[in-house]
Amino acid sequence: MSAGGEDRSARRRRRLLAAGLLAVVGLILLLLGLTVADGAVAGVEVVLALLLLVASYAVQRVARRETVFRDDGRR
């Protein structure tokens, strides 16, 4: 594998790790917002959790799209 391929692979792994962390934090906030918190704090936590989950999905999508549509020079 070339140096560019290793960099691309490492970048993909970092993005997927970041997406996983965003998802875990989002799920924890969602759980807290729906069970423990009440009032305005609960609403803020739920909205923030949903934003984190959407961001996690977007980061995963970018990482996977970059892998599928990469230019290997095989044209």
Secondary structure by P-SEA (a helix, b strand, c coil): ccaaaaaaaaaaaaaaaaaaaaaaaaaaaaaaaacccccaaaaaaaaaaaaaaaaaaaaaaaaaaaaaacccccc
